[in-house]
């Protein structure tokens, strides 16, 4: 493996009226390449329903 992290998927979508919790699997690999310490900053971007029907949440990098 030549990369440090991966997502099982990169977006989550809540349909109108759905309030169930959601999750994304986030994997961190120890590939012994370059840095000894891995720092990952995660963020969540919420898009207003008026701009994005369906209420999609997207990961930010």
PDBQT receptor file of N, H, CA, C and O in Angstrom, charges set to zero:
ATOM      1  N   UNK A   1       0.857  -1.182   0.000  1.00  0.00    +0.000 N 
ATOM      2  CA  UNK A   1       0.000   0.000   0.000  1.00  0.00    +0.000 C 
ATOM      3  C   UNK A   1       0.894   1.234   0.000  1.00  0.00    +0.000 C 
ATOM      4  O   UNK A   1       1.810   1.334   0.817  1.00  0.00    +0.000 OA
ATOM      5  N   UNK A   2       0.639   2.169  -0.904  1.00  0.00    +0.000 N 
ATOM      6  H   UNK A   2      -0.105   2.088  -1.567  1.00  0.00    +0.000 HD
ATOM      7  CA  UNK A   2       1.477   3.366  -0.974  1.00  0.00    +0.000 C 
ATOM      8  C   UNK A   2       0.713   4.635  -0.612  1.00  0.00    +0.000 C 
ATOM      9  O   UNK A   2       1.083   5.726  -1.044  1.00  0.00    +0.000 OA
ATOM     10  N   UNK A   3      -0.343   4.500   0.173  1.00  0.00    +0.000 N 
ATOM     11  H   UNK A   3      -0.644   3.613   0.524  1.00  0.00    +0.000 HD
ATOM     12  CA  UNK A   3      -1.078   5.667   0.645  1.00  0.00    +0.000 C 
ATOM     13  C   UNK A   3      -1.378   5.485   2.119  1.00  0.00    +0.000 C 
ATOM     14  O   UNK A   3      -1.320   4.368   2.633  1.00  0.00    +0.000 OA
ATOM     15  N   UNK A   4      -1.703   6.582   2.809  1.00  0.00    +0.000 N 
ATOM     16  H   UNK A   4      -1.750   7.490   2.392  1.00  0.00    +0.000 HD
ATOM     17  CA  UNK A   4      -1.797   6.585   4.269  1.00  0.00    +0.000 C 
ATOM     18  C   UNK A   4      -3.199   6.360   4.826  1.00  0.00    +0.000 C 
ATOM     19  O   UNK A   4      -3.347   5.870   5.945  1.00  0.00    +0.000 OA
ATOM     20  N   UNK A   5      -4.217   6.708   4.066  1.00  0.00    +0.000 N 
ATOM     21  H   UNK A   5      -4.097   7.106   3.156  1.00  0.00    +0.000 HD
ATOM     22  CA  UNK A   5      -5.567   6.557   4.605  1.00  0.00    +0.000 C 
ATOM     23  C   UNK A   5      -6.568   6.325   3.489  1.00  0.00    +0.000 C 
ATOM     24  O   UNK A   5      -6.274   6.549   2.315  1.00  0.00    +0.000 OA
ATOM     25  N   UNK A   6      -7.749   5.874   3.869  1.00  0.00    +0.000 N 
ATOM     26  H   UNK A   6      -7.988   5.691   4.823  1.00  0.00    +0.000 HD
ATOM     27  CA  UNK A   6      -8.800   5.640   2.885  1.00  0.00    +0.000 C 
ATOM     28  C   UNK A   6     -10.165   5.682   3.543  1.00  0.00    +0.000 C 
ATOM     29  O   UNK A   6     -10.292   5.476   4.750  1.00  0.00    +0.000 OA
ATOM     30  N   UNK A   7     -11.179   5.949   2.745  1.00  0.00    +0.000 N 
ATOM     31  H   UNK A   7     -11.077   6.116   1.765  1.00  0.00    +0.000 HD
ATOM     32  CA  UNK A   7     -12.563   5.983   3.209  1.00  0.00    +0.000 C 
ATOM     33  C   UNK A   7     -13.331   4.841   2.561  1.00  0.00    +0.000 C 
ATOM     34  O   UNK A   7     -13.044   4.462   1.426  1.00  0.00    +0.000 OA
ATOM     35  N   UNK A   8     -14.305   4.292   3.278  1.00  0.00    +0.000 N 
ATOM     36  H   UNK A   8     -14.538   4.600   4.201  1.00  0.00    +0.000 HD
ATOM     37  CA  UNK A   8     -15.172   3.287   2.669  1.00  0.00    +0.000 C 
ATOM     38  C   UNK A   8     -16.085   3.945   1.639  1.00  0.00    +0.000 C 
ATOM     39  O   UNK A   8     -16.509   3.303   0.678  1.00  0.00    +0.000 OA
ATOM     40  N   UNK A   9     -16.384   5.218   1.843  1.00  0.00    +0.000 N 
ATOM     41  H   UNK A   9     -16.040   5.739   2.624  1.00  0.00    +0.000 HD
ATOM     42  CA  UNK A   9     -17.152   6.039   0.905  1.00  0.00    +0.000 C 
ATOM     43  C   UNK A   9     -16.835   7.478   1.258  1.00  0.00    +0.000 C 
ATOM     44  O   UNK A   9     -16.351   7.744   2.358  1.00  0.00    +0.000 OA
ATOM     45  N   UNK A  10     -17.095   8.413   0.357  1.00  0.00    +0.000 N 
ATOM     46  H   UNK A  10     -17.489   8.197  -0.536  1.00  0.00    +0.000 HD
ATOM     47  CA  UNK A  10     -16.707   9.794   0.659  1.00  0.00    +0.000 C 
ATOM     48  C   UNK A  10     -17.877  10.735   0.897  1.00  0.00    +0.000 C 
ATOM     49  O   UNK A  10     -17.659  11.908   1.200  1.00  0.00    +0.000 OA
ATOM     50  N   UNK A  11     -19.108  10.262   0.770  1.00  0.00    +0.000 N 
ATOM     51  H   UNK A  11     -19.285   9.309   0.524  1.00  0.00    +0.000 HD
ATOM     52  CA  UNK A  11     -20.263  11.106   1.087  1.00  0.00    +0.000 C 
ATOM     53  C   UNK A  11     -21.339  10.285   1.786  1.00  0.00    +0.000 C 
ATOM     54  O   UNK A  11     -21.414   9.066   1.628  1.00  0.00    +0.000 OA
ATOM     55  N   UNK A  12     -22.165  10.972   2.558  1.00  0.00    +0.000 N 
ATOM     56  H   UNK A  12     -22.104  11.962   2.686  1.00  0.00    +0.000 HD
ATOM     57  CA  UNK A  12     -23.352  10.390   3.179  1.00  0.00    +0.000 C 
ATOM     58  C   UNK A  12     -24.543  11.231   2.773  1.00  0.00    +0.000 C 
ATOM     59  O   UNK A  12     -24.439  12.452   2.663  1.00  0.00    +0.000 OA
ATOM     60  N   UNK A  13     -25.665  10.590   2.553  1.00  0.00    +0.000 N 
ATOM     61  H   UNK A  13     -25.750   9.597   2.642  1.00  0.00    +0.000 HD
ATOM     62  CA  UNK A  13     -26.862  11.329   2.171  1.00  0.00    +0.000 C 
ATOM     63  C   UNK A  13     -28.023  10.929   3.067  1.00  0.00    +0.000 C 
ATOM     64  O   UNK A  13     -28.317   9.744   3.218  1.00  0.00    +0.000 OA
ATOM     65  N   UNK A  14     -28.672  11.904   3.654  1.00  0.00    +0.000 N 
ATOM     66  H   UNK A  14     -28.433  12.867   3.531  1.00  0.00    +0.000 HD
ATOM     67  CA  UNK A  14     -29.898  11.678   4.395  1.00  0.00    +0.000 C 
ATOM     68  C   UNK A  14     -31.063  12.055   3.498  1.00  0.00    +0.000 C 
ATOM     69  O   UNK A  14     -31.114  13.167   2.973  1.00  0.00    +0.000 OA
ATOM     70  N   UNK A  15     -31.985  11.143   3.323  1.00  0.00    +0.000 N 
ATOM     71  H   UNK A  15     -31.944  10.240   3.749  1.00  0.00    +0.000 HD
ATOM     72  CA  UNK A  15     -33.198  11.457   2.577  1.00  0.00    +0.000 C 
ATOM     73  C   UNK A  15     -34.103  12.306   3.462  1.00  0.00    +0.000 C 
ATOM     74  O   UNK A  15     -33.976  12.277   4.686  1.00  0.00    +0.000 OA
ATOM     75  N   UNK A  16     -35.003  13.050   2.862  1.00  0.00    +0.000 N 
ATOM     76  H   UNK A  16     -35.106  13.074   1.868  1.00  0.00    +0.000 HD
ATOM     77  CA  UNK A  16     -35.924  13.895   3.623  1.00  0.00    +0.000 C 
ATOM     78  C   UNK A  16     -36.639  13.070   4.686  1.00  0.00    +0.000 C 
ATOM     79  O   UNK A  16     -37.214  12.023   4.386  1.00  0.00    +0.000 OA
ATOM     80  N   UNK A  17     -36.601  13.546   5.936  1.00  0.00    +0.000 N 
ATOM     81  H   UNK A  17     -36.133  14.396   6.180  1.00  0.00    +0.000 HD
ATOM     82  CA  UNK A  17     -37.271  12.869   7.036  1.00  0.00    +0.000 C 
ATOM     83  C   UNK A  17     -36.444  11.797   7.724  1.00  0.00    +0.000 C 
ATOM     84  O   UNK A  17     -36.853  11.304   8.775  1.00  0.00    +0.000 OA
ATOM     85  N   UNK A  18     -35.305  11.419   7.178  1.00  0.00    +0.000 N 
ATOM     86  H   UNK A  18     -34.973  11.820   6.324  1.00  0.00    +0.000 HD
ATOM     87  CA  UNK A  18     -34.453  10.386   7.777  1.00  0.00    +0.000 C 
ATOM     88  C   UNK A  18     -33.562  11.024   8.837  1.00  0.00    +0.000 C 
ATOM     89  O   UNK A  18     -32.775  11.920   8.532  1.00  0.00    +0.000 OA
ATOM     90  N   UNK A  19     -33.683  10.566  10.078  1.00  0.00    +0.000 N 
ATOM     91  H   UNK A  19     -34.322   9.838  10.326  1.00  0.00    +0.000 HD
ATOM     92  CA  UNK A  19     -32.854  11.107  11.161  1.00  0.00    +0.000 C 
ATOM     93  C   UNK A  19     -31.937  10.036  11.755  1.00  0.00    +0.000 C 
ATOM     94  O   UNK A  19     -31.341  10.250  12.811  1.00  0.00    +0.000 OA
ATOM     95  N   UNK A  20     -31.820   8.893  11.090  1.00  0.00    +0.000 N 
ATOM     96  H   UNK A  20     -32.305   8.720  10.232  1.00  0.00    +0.000 HD
ATOM     97  CA  UNK A  20     -30.972   7.806  11.576  1.00  0.00    +0.000 C 
ATOM     98  C   UNK A  20     -29.490   8.197  11.502  1.00  0.00    +0.000 C 
ATOM     99  O   UNK A  20     -29.080   8.890  10.570  1.00  0.00    +0.000 OA
ATOM    100  N   UNK A  21     -28.679   7.753  12.486  1.00  0.00    +0.000 N 
ATOM    101  H   UNK A  21     -29.011   7.190  13.243  1.00  0.00    +0.000 HD
ATOM    102  CA  UNK A  21     -27.238   8.034  12.423  1.00  0.00    +0.000 C 
ATOM    103  C   UNK A  21     -26.583   7.317  11.246  1.00  0.00    +0.000 C 
ATOM    104  O   UNK A  21     -27.045   6.263  10.808  1.00  0.00    +0.000 OA
ATOM    105  N   UNK A  22     -25.513   7.900  10.749  1.00  0.00    +0.000 N 
ATOM    106  H   UNK A  22     -25.138   8.756  11.104  1.00  0.00    +0.000 HD
ATOM    107  CA  UNK A  22     -24.755   7.325   9.633  1.00  0.00    +0.000 C 
ATOM    108  C   UNK A  22     -23.281   7.256  10.032  1.00  0.00    +0.000 C 
ATOM    109  O   UNK A  22     -22.862   7.915  10.984  1.00  0.00    +0.000 OA
ATOM    110  N   UNK A  23     -22.509   6.470   9.317  1.00  0.00    +0.000 N 
ATOM    111  H   UNK A  23     -22.850   5.935   8.544  1.00  0.00    +0.000 HD
ATOM    112  CA  UNK A  23     -21.078   6.381   9.618  1.00  0.00    +0.000 C 
ATOM    113  C   UNK A  23     -20.284   6.112   8.345  1.00  0.00    +0.000 C 
ATOM    114  O   UNK A  23     -20.807   5.619   7.346  1.00  0.00    +0.000 OA
ATOM    115  N   UNK A  24     -18.997   6.457   8.420  1.00  0.00    +0.000 N 
ATOM    116  H   UNK A  24     -18.572   6.857   9.231  1.00  0.00    +0.000 HD
ATOM    117  CA  UNK A  24     -18.045   6.176   7.346  1.00  0.00    +0.000 C 
ATOM    118  C   UNK A  24     -16.866   5.445   7.982  1.00  0.00    +0.000 C 
ATOM    119  O   UNK A  24     -16.366   5.863   9.026  1.00  0.00    +0.000 OA
ATOM    120  N   UNK A  25     -16.421   4.361   7.362  1.00  0.00    +0.000 N 
ATOM    121  H   UNK A  25     -16.827   4.021   6.513  1.00  0.00    +0.000 HD
ATOM    122  CA  UNK A  25     -15.236   3.656   7.830  1.00  0.00    +0.000 C 
ATOM    123  C   UNK A  25     -14.004   4.403   7.325  1.00  0.00    +0.000 C 
ATOM    124  O   UNK A  25     -13.866   4.657   6.128  1.00  0.00    +0.000 OA
ATOM    125  N   UNK A  26     -13.121   4.746   8.242  1.00  0.00    +0.000 N 
ATOM    126  H   UNK A  26     -13.233   4.540   9.214  1.00  0.00    +0.000 HD
ATOM    127  CA  UNK A  26     -11.905   5.493   7.923  1.00  0.00    +0.000 C 
ATOM    128  C   UNK A  26     -10.713   4.628   8.318  1.00  0.00    +0.000 C 
ATOM    129  O   UNK A  26     -10.547   4.311   9.495  1.00  0.00    +0.000 OA
ATOM    130  N   UNK A  27      -9.890   4.245   7.359  1.00  0.00    +0.000 N 
ATOM    131  H   UNK A  27     -10.025   4.503   6.403  1.00  0.00    +0.000 HD
ATOM    132  CA  UNK A  27      -8.744   3.368   7.598  1.00  0.00    +0.000 C 
ATOM    133  C   UNK A  27      -7.447   4.164   7.566  1.00  0.00    +0.000 C 
ATOM    134  O   UNK A  27      -7.238   4.981   6.668  1.00  0.00    +0.000 OA
ATOM    135  N   UNK A  28      -6.573   3.928   8.544  1.00  0.00    +0.000 N 
ATOM    136  H   UNK A  28      -6.743   3.265   9.273  1.00  0.00    +0.000 HD
ATOM    137  CA  UNK A  28      -5.239   4.532   8.553  1.00  0.00    +0.000 C 
ATOM    138  C   UNK A  28      -4.236   3.393   8.428  1.00  0.00    +0.000 C 
ATOM    139  O   UNK A  28      -4.262   2.440   9.207  1.00  0.00    +0.000 OA
ATOM    140  N   UNK A  29      -3.353   3.500   7.442  1.00  0.00    +0.000 N 
ATOM    141  H   UNK A  29      -3.332   4.273   6.809  1.00  0.00    +0.000 HD
ATOM    142  CA  UNK A  29      -2.386   2.448   7.167  1.00  0.00    +0.000 C 
ATOM    143  C   UNK A  29      -1.020   2.819   7.723  1.00  0.00    +0.000 C 
ATOM    144  O   UNK A  29      -0.587   3.965   7.601  1.00  0.00    +0.000 OA
ATOM    145  N   UNK A  30      -0.349   1.863   8.327  1.00  0.00    +0.000 N 
ATOM    146  H   UNK A  30      -0.701   0.932   8.426  1.00  0.00    +0.000 HD
ATOM    147  CA  UNK A  30       1.032   2.048   8.750  1.00  0.00    +0.000 C 
ATOM    148  C   UNK A  30       1.900   1.384   7.686  1.00  0.00    +0.000 C 
ATOM    149  O   UNK A  30       2.234   0.204   7.789  1.00  0.00    +0.000 OA
ATOM    150  N   UNK A  31       2.259   2.155   6.666  1.00  0.00    +0.000 N 
ATOM    151  H   UNK A  31       1.988   3.114   6.582  1.00  0.00    +0.000 HD
ATOM    152  CA  UNK A  31       3.016   1.598   5.544  1.00  0.00    +0.000 C 
ATOM    153  C   UNK A  31       4.518   1.820   5.671  1.00  0.00    +0.000 C 
ATOM    154  O   UNK A  31       5.276   1.511   4.752  1.00  0.00    +0.000 OA
ATOM    155  N   UNK A  32       4.952   2.366   6.830  1.00  0.00    +0.000 N 
ATOM    156  H   UNK A  32       4.336   2.617   7.577  1.00  0.00    +0.000 HD
ATOM    157  CA  UNK A  32       6.375   2.591   7.086  1.00  0.00    +0.000 C 
ATOM    158  C   UNK A  32       7.068   3.400   5.988  1.00  0.00    +0.000 C 
ATOM    159  O   UNK A  32       8.260   3.217   5.744  1.00  0.00    +0.000 OA
ATOM    160  N   UNK A  33       6.339   4.279   5.335  1.00  0.00    +0.000 N 
ATOM    161  H   UNK A  33       5.371   4.428   5.534  1.00  0.00    +0.000 HD
ATOM    162  CA  UNK A  33       6.907   5.150   4.308  1.00  0.00    +0.000 C 
ATOM    163  C   UNK A  33       6.894   6.585   4.832  1.00  0.00    +0.000 C 
ATOM    164  O   UNK A  33       5.883   7.040   5.367  1.00  0.00    +0.000 OA
ATOM    165  N   UNK A  34       7.985   7.281   4.684  1.00  0.00    +0.000 N 
ATOM    166  H   UNK A  34       8.806   6.911   4.249  1.00  0.00    +0.000 HD
ATOM    167  CA  UNK A  34       8.120   8.700   5.033  1.00  0.00    +0.000 C 
ATOM    168  C   UNK A  34       7.892   8.937   6.522  1.00  0.00    +0.000 C 
ATOM    169  O   UNK A  34       8.695   8.491   7.342  1.00  0.00    +0.000 OA
ATOM    170  N   UNK A  35       6.828   9.620   6.885  1.00  0.00    +0.000 N 
ATOM    171  H   UNK A  35       6.175   9.983   6.219  1.00  0.00    +0.000 HD
ATOM    172  CA  UNK A  35       6.624  10.114   8.240  1.00  0.00    +0.000 C 
ATOM    173  C   UNK A  35       6.346   8.988   9.238  1.00  0.00    +0.000 C 
ATOM    174  O   UNK A  35       5.725   7.977   8.908  1.00  0.00    +0.000 OA
ATOM    175  N   UNK A  36       6.829   9.198  10.477  1.00  0.00    +0.000 N 
ATOM    176  H   UNK A  36       7.333  10.019  10.744  1.00  0.00    +0.000 HD
ATOM    177  CA  UNK A  36       6.531   8.252  11.557  1.00  0.00    +0.000 C 
ATOM    178  C   UNK A  36       5.162   8.521  12.167  1.00  0.00    +0.000 C 
ATOM    179  O   UNK A  36       4.467   7.594  12.585  1.00  0.00    +0.000 OA
ATOM    180  N   UNK A  37       4.779   9.794  12.216  1.00  0.00    +0.000 N 
ATOM    181  H   UNK A  37       5.343  10.547  11.876  1.00  0.00    +0.000 HD
ATOM    182  CA  UNK A  37       3.510  10.190  12.822  1.00  0.00    +0.000 C 
ATOM    183  C   UNK A  37       2.530  10.594  11.740  1.00  0.00    +0.000 C 
ATOM    184  O   UNK A  37       2.872  11.355  10.835  1.00  0.00    +0.000 OA
ATOM    185  N   UNK A  38       1.336  10.097  11.832  1.00  0.00    +0.000 N 
ATOM    186  H   UNK A  38       1.057   9.480  12.567  1.00  0.00    +0.000 HD
ATOM    187  CA  UNK A  38       0.295  10.461  10.866  1.00  0.00    +0.000 C 
ATOM    188  C   UNK A  38      -0.704  11.380  11.556  1.00  0.00    +0.000 C 
ATOM    189  O   UNK A  38      -1.210  11.057  12.632  1.00  0.00    +0.000 OA
ATOM    190  N   UNK A  39      -0.984  12.510  10.947  1.00  0.00    +0.000 N 
ATOM    191  H   UNK A  39      -0.574  12.771  10.074  1.00  0.00    +0.000 HD
ATOM    192  CA  UNK A  39      -1.972  13.444  11.465  1.00  0.00    +0.000 C 
ATOM    193  C   UNK A  39      -3.027  13.625  10.393  1.00  0.00    +0.000 C 
ATOM    194  O   UNK A  39      -2.721  13.991   9.258  1.00  0.00    +0.000 OA
ATOM    195  N   UNK A  40      -4.263  13.367  10.760  1.00  0.00    +0.000 N 
ATOM    196  H   UNK A  40      -4.511  13.069  11.682  1.00  0.00    +0.000 HD
ATOM    197  CA  UNK A  40      -5.364  13.491   9.814  1.00  0.00    +0.000 C 
ATOM    198  C   UNK A  40      -6.385  14.449  10.401  1.00  0.00    +0.000 C 
ATOM    199  O   UNK A  40      -6.880  14.227  11.507  1.00  0.00    +0.000 OA
ATOM    200  N   UNK A  41      -6.706  15.512   9.674  1.00  0.00    +0.000 N 
ATOM    201  H   UNK A  41      -6.305  15.692   8.776  1.00  0.00    +0.000 HD
ATOM    202  CA  UNK A  41      -7.739  16.457  10.079  1.00  0.00    +0.000 C 
ATOM    203  C   UNK A  41      -9.017  16.128   9.328  1.00  0.00    +0.000 C 
ATOM    204  O   UNK A  41      -9.041  16.134   8.098  1.00  0.00    +0.000 OA
ATOM    205  N   UNK A  42     -10.073  15.842  10.066  1.00  0.00    +0.000 N 
ATOM    206  H   UNK A  42     -10.053  15.837  11.066  1.00  0.00    +0.000 HD
ATOM    207  CA  UNK A  42     -11.355  15.515   9.453  1.00  0.00    +0.000 C 
ATOM    208  C   UNK A  42     -12.302  16.694   9.595  1.00  0.00    +0.000 C 
ATOM    209  O   UNK A  42     -12.268  17.414  10.593  1.00  0.00    +0.000 OA
ATOM    210  N   UNK A  43     -13.138  16.885   8.602  1.00  0.00    +0.000 N 
ATOM    211  H   UNK A  43     -13.166  16.301   7.791  1.00  0.00    +0.000 HD
ATOM    212  CA  UNK A  43     -14.140  17.936   8.656  1.00  0.00    +0.000 C 
ATOM    213  C   UNK A  43     -15.418  17.478   7.990  1.00  0.00    +0.000 C 
ATOM    214  O   UNK A  43     -15.407  16.579   7.149  1.00  0.00    +0.000 OA
ATOM    215  N   UNK A  44     -16.509  18.095   8.368  1.00  0.00    +0.000 N 
ATOM    216  H   UNK A  44     -16.517  18.825   9.051  1.00  0.00    +0.000 HD
ATOM    217  CA  UNK A  44     -17.804  17.791   7.755  1.00  0.00    +0.000 C 
ATOM    218  C   UNK A  44     -18.382  19.081   7.200  1.00  0.00    +0.000 C 
ATOM    219  O   UNK A  44     -18.406  20.112   7.872  1.00  0.00    +0.000 OA
ATOM    220  N   UNK A  45     -18.840  19.005   5.984  1.00  0.00    +0.000 N 
ATOM    221  H   UNK A  45     -18.820  18.168   5.438  1.00  0.00    +0.000 HD
ATOM    222  CA  UNK A  45     -19.468  20.148   5.340  1.00  0.00    +0.000 C 
ATOM    223  C   UNK A  45     -20.944  19.827   5.171  1.00  0.00    +0.000 C 
ATOM    224  O   UNK A  45     -21.297  18.807   4.580  1.00  0.00    +0.000 OA
ATOM    225  N   UNK A  46     -21.804  20.691   5.686  1.00  0.00    +0.000 N 
ATOM    226  H   UNK A  46     -21.518  21.520   6.167  1.00  0.00    +0.000 HD
ATOM    227  CA  UNK A  46     -23.237  20.496   5.497  1.00  0.00    +0.000 C 
ATOM    228  C   UNK A  46     -23.715  21.469   4.437  1.00  0.00    +0.000 C 
ATOM    229  O   UNK A  46     -23.405  22.659   4.483  1.00  0.00    +0.000 OA
ATOM    230  N   UNK A  47     -24.451  20.967   3.512  1.00  0.00    +0.000 N 
ATOM    231  H   UNK A  47     -24.703  20.000   3.475  1.00  0.00    +0.000 HD
ATOM    232  CA  UNK A  47     -24.983  21.788   2.438  1.00  0.00    +0.000 C 
ATOM    233  C   UNK A  47     -26.455  22.055   2.724  1.00  0.00    +0.000 C 
ATOM    234  O   UNK A  47     -27.197  21.111   2.996  1.00  0.00    +0.000 OA
ATOM    235  N   UNK A  48     -26.903  23.303   2.673  1.00  0.00    +0.000 N 
ATOM    236  H   UNK A  48     -26.301  24.070   2.452  1.00  0.00    +0.000 HD
ATOM    237  CA  UNK A  48     -28.312  23.594   2.955  1.00  0.00    +0.000 C 
ATOM    238  C   UNK A  48     -29.238  22.874   1.978  1.00  0.00    +0.000 C 
ATOM    239  O   UNK A  48     -28.911  22.707   0.802  1.00  0.00    +0.000 OA
ATOM    240  N   UNK A  49     -30.393  22.451   2.479  1.00  0.00    +0.000 N 
ATOM    241  H   UNK A  49     -30.658  22.587   3.434  1.00  0.00    +0.000 HD
ATOM    242  CA  UNK A  49     -31.345  21.745   1.631  1.00  0.00    +0.000 C 
ATOM    243  C   UNK A  49     -31.728  22.553   0.402  1.00  0.00    +0.000 C 
ATOM    244  O   UNK A  49     -31.978  21.983  -0.660  1.00  0.00    +0.000 OA
ATOM    245  N   UNK A  50     -31.777  23.877   0.535  1.00  0.00    +0.000 N 
ATOM    246  H   UNK A  50     -31.574  24.340   1.398  1.00  0.00    +0.000 HD
ATOM    247  CA  UNK A  50     -32.149  24.702  -0.617  1.00  0.00    +0.000 C 
ATOM    248  C   UNK A  50     -31.085  24.635  -1.714  1.00  0.00    +0.000 C 
ATOM    249  O   UNK A  50     -31.399  24.790  -2.894  1.00  0.00    +0.000 OA
ATOM    250  N   UNK A  51     -29.818  24.403  -1.323  1.00  0.00    +0.000 N 
ATOM    251  H   UNK A  51     -29.564  24.277  -0.364  1.00  0.00    +0.000 HD
ATOM    252  CA  UNK A  51     -28.740  24.321  -2.303  1.00  0.00    +0.000 C 
ATOM    253  C   UNK A  51     -28.528  22.893  -2.784  1.00  0.00    +0.000 C 
ATOM    254  O   UNK A  51     -27.992  22.671  -3.870  1.00  0.00    +0.000 OA
ATOM    255  N   UNK A  52     -28.952  21.920  -1.972  1.00  0.00    +0.000 N 
ATOM    256  H   UNK A  52     -29.388  22.100  -1.090  1.00  0.00    +0.000 HD
ATOM    257  CA  UNK A  52     -28.701  20.520  -2.311  1.00  0.00    +0.000 C 
ATOM    258  C   UNK A  52     -29.866  19.654  -1.837  1.00  0.00    +0.000 C 
ATOM    259  O   UNK A  52     -29.821  19.123  -0.727  1.00  0.00    +0.000 OA
ATOM    260  N   UNK A  53     -30.898  19.504  -2.648  1.00  0.00    +0.000 N 
ATOM    261  H   UNK A  53     -30.934  19.935  -3.550  1.00  0.00    +0.000 HD
ATOM    262  CA  UNK A  53     -32.037  18.680  -2.244  1.00  0.00    +0.000 C 
ATOM    263  C   UNK A  53     -31.577  17.287  -1.829  1.00  0.00    +0.000 C 
ATOM    264  O   UNK A  53     -30.721  16.687  -2.478  1.00  0.00    +0.000 OA
ATOM    265  N   UNK A  54     -32.149  16.781  -0.747  1.00  0.00    +0.000 N 
ATOM    266  H   UNK A  54     -32.845  17.269  -0.219  1.00  0.00    +0.000 HD
ATOM    267  CA  UNK A  54     -31.752  15.482  -0.230  1.00  0.00    +0.000 C 
ATOM    268  C   UNK A  54     -30.848  15.596   0.985  1.00  0.00    +0.000 C 
ATOM    269  O   UNK A  54     -30.676  14.617   1.711  1.00  0.00    +0.000 OA
ATOM    270  N   UNK A  55     -30.266  16.763   1.226  1.00  0.00    +0.000 N 
ATOM    271  H   UNK A  55     -30.405  17.558   0.637  1.00  0.00    +0.000 HD
ATOM    272  CA  UNK A  55     -29.459  16.994   2.416  1.00  0.00    +0.000 C 
ATOM    273  C   UNK A  55     -28.174  16.197   2.469  1.00  0.00    +0.000 C 
ATOM    274  O   UNK A  55     -27.935  15.517   3.467  1.00  0.00    +0.000 OA
ATOM    275  N   UNK A  56     -27.340  16.246   1.455  1.00  0.00    +0.000 N 
ATOM    276  H   UNK A  56     -27.534  16.799   0.645  1.00  0.00    +0.000 HD
ATOM    277  CA  UNK A  56     -26.100  15.463   1.411  1.00  0.00    +0.000 C 
ATOM    278  C   UNK A  56     -25.019  16.095   2.279  1.00  0.00    +0.000 C 
ATOM    279  O   UNK A  56     -24.858  17.315   2.298  1.00  0.00    +0.000 OA
ATOM    280  N   UNK A  57     -24.280  15.252   2.998  1.00  0.00    +0.000 N 
ATOM    281  H   UNK A  57     -24.411  14.260   2.983  1.00  0.00    +0.000 HD
ATOM    282  CA  UNK A  57     -23.091  15.674   3.729  1.00  0.00    +0.000 C 
ATOM    283  C   UNK A  57     -21.880  15.183   2.963  1.00  0.00    +0.000 C 
ATOM    284  O   UNK A  57     -21.878  14.055   2.469  1.00  0.00    +0.000 OA
ATOM    285  N   UNK A  58     -20.849  16.009   2.855  1.00  0.00    +0.000 N 
ATOM    286  H   UNK A  58     -20.850  16.925   3.257  1.00  0.00    +0.000 HD
ATOM    287  CA  UNK A  58     -19.658  15.612   2.096  1.00  0.00    +0.000 C 
ATOM    288  C   UNK A  58     -18.422  15.787   2.959  1.00  0.00    +0.000 C 
ATOM    289  O   UNK A  58     -18.341  16.734   3.741  1.00  0.00    +0.000 OA
ATOM    290  N   UNK A  59     -17.444  14.872   2.823  1.00  0.00    +0.000 N 
ATOM    291  H   UNK A  59     -17.510  14.103   2.187  1.00  0.00    +0.000 HD
ATOM    292  CA  UNK A  59     -16.181  15.042   3.536  1.00  0.00    +0.000 C 
ATOM    293  C   UNK A  59     -15.372  16.138   2.866  1.00  0.00    +0.000 C 
ATOM    294  O   UNK A  59     -15.472  16.352   1.658  1.00  0.00    +0.000 OA
ATOM    295  N   UNK A  60     -14.574  16.823   3.658  1.00  0.00    +0.000 N 
ATOM    296  H   UNK A  60     -14.493  16.648   4.640  1.00  0.00    +0.000 HD
ATOM    297  CA  UNK A  60     -13.717  17.871   3.116  1.00  0.00    +0.000 C 
ATOM    298  C   UNK A  60     -12.274  17.468   3.324  1.00  0.00    +0.000 C 
ATOM    299  O   UNK A  60     -11.947  16.760   4.277  1.00  0.00    +0.000 OA
ATOM    300  N   UNK A  61     -11.417  17.920   2.435  1.00  0.00    +0.000 N 
ATOM    301  H   UNK A  61     -11.683  18.495   1.661  1.00  0.00    +0.000 HD
ATOM    302  CA  UNK A  61     -10.004  17.590   2.573  1.00  0.00    +0.000 C 
ATOM    303  C   UNK A  61      -9.206  18.856   2.720  1.00  0.00    +0.000 C 
ATOM    304  O   UNK A  61      -7.983  18.804   2.850  1.00  0.00    +0.000 OA
TER     305      UNK A  61
